[in-house]
Amino acid sequence: MHEALTKLIIETEIERATAKAVLIILSKFTNIECECFPSISTITQLSSMSRSTTIRSLNWLDQAGYISRVKKHRQPTRYKIEMDTLMDRNNKPLKIKSESPLGVTVTPQDKRVVSLSN
């Protein structure tokens, strides 16, 4: 999943380069529901950005609708990449190949599964 998601992010025009880099890093940790929970330290280390730039980028991504965050007491922040926003901005169908042999195609217009393929 993360390879197709990373490709979609790269092809999407995102106004801030630092935010795009952080989003690509988040995509590397996502599960099938586009959720992940890397620490700020991990994102900072992988992006080679300062902690403050990483936090500003995450705040910008959240405000722009690319991600949502869930913070719970004494648990890592959970990030969810918002596929609707990415697909609306990219306006291309997304082909997802998961670990299973089943492939899924989603259209940006209606966000429904339109075909299944091997």
Secondary structure, DSSP 4 states (H G I P E B T S, - for coil): -HHHHHHHHHHS--S-HHHHHHHHHHHTT--TTSEE---HHHHHHHHT--HHHHHHHHHHHHHHTSEEEE--TTSPPEEEE-HHHHHHHH-S-EEEE-SSS-EEEE-TTT--EEEEE-
